[in-house]
């Protein structure tokens, strides 16, 4: 009876996974098709949204083909870790497109076919985001079944992915060098964002390629050091960026003036500066939460326990 229940649960989990994949495929396809069919894209923000939906559709299609052909074992990395990592980033990307696209475009379209298509595309983008987020939650059930073990199914792993995503959004807002090149302190902030992004990406790649056990220290201890350094660096950026962007004594602009940076589809310079300041605070908060989890893990266990334990076993909830 227990064996039959376990097999039934495993089959249900597999079928749910394929259902989520198909839902992701359909919703992302409809999102970019609706926008492209009436030409309701113009400017960098809309191009970015189109890229997100197209990219997620293409990668999800490739994943489905690989799984149907049973080619997962031929890749030199953990397939399950890759799926979880991709699902996390895809969910975040679709969420960002679901927010940025309607705010930037829908309100400026006249009532009619173009606006209806834009609204429908936003709705399907939201569905895609929910489907990808559900896949992450679905993957957590595999931990309990003992199928998946690894860093990316833990709270610190998910936080590390979120840290790199927020940093990527920051890079999108500071793509214009005139925002920071006039002040060495602002250049330092950009260096902070780059350094912390590379540190977090390095941690993810080490685990993804199964190289975390080759480090001279336990992987959680290594992560704790990287996260502590990132917290200190982000703290300096959180102080310097608003100070030199919004304080008149340091050449900043404290209030938003009339925006003449281009069409309504562009983002004002002052808005970009404010967005970077807010995202810096958000990412610092994420790093602090990550630091607390890792500190609890490292200081509550011995070195041998850290080297011999699996992340999912330590963070089941």
Secondary structure, 3 states (H helix, E strand, C coil): CHHHHHHHHHHHHHHHHHHHHHHHHHHHHHHHHHHHHCCCCCCHHHHHHHHHHHHHHHHHHHHHHHHHHCCHHHCCCCHHHHHHHHHHHHHHHHHHHHHHHHHHCHHHCCCCHHHHHHHHHHHHHHHHHHHHHHHHHHHHHHHHHCCCCCHHHCHHHHHHHHHHHHHHHHHHHCCCHHHCCCCHHHHHHHHHHHHHHHHHHHHHHHHHCCCHHHCCCCHHHHHHHHHHHHHHHHHHHHHHHHHHHHCHHHCCCCCCCCCCCCCCCCCCHHHHHHHHHHHHHHHHHHHHHHHHHHHHHHHCCCHHHHHHCCHHHHCCC
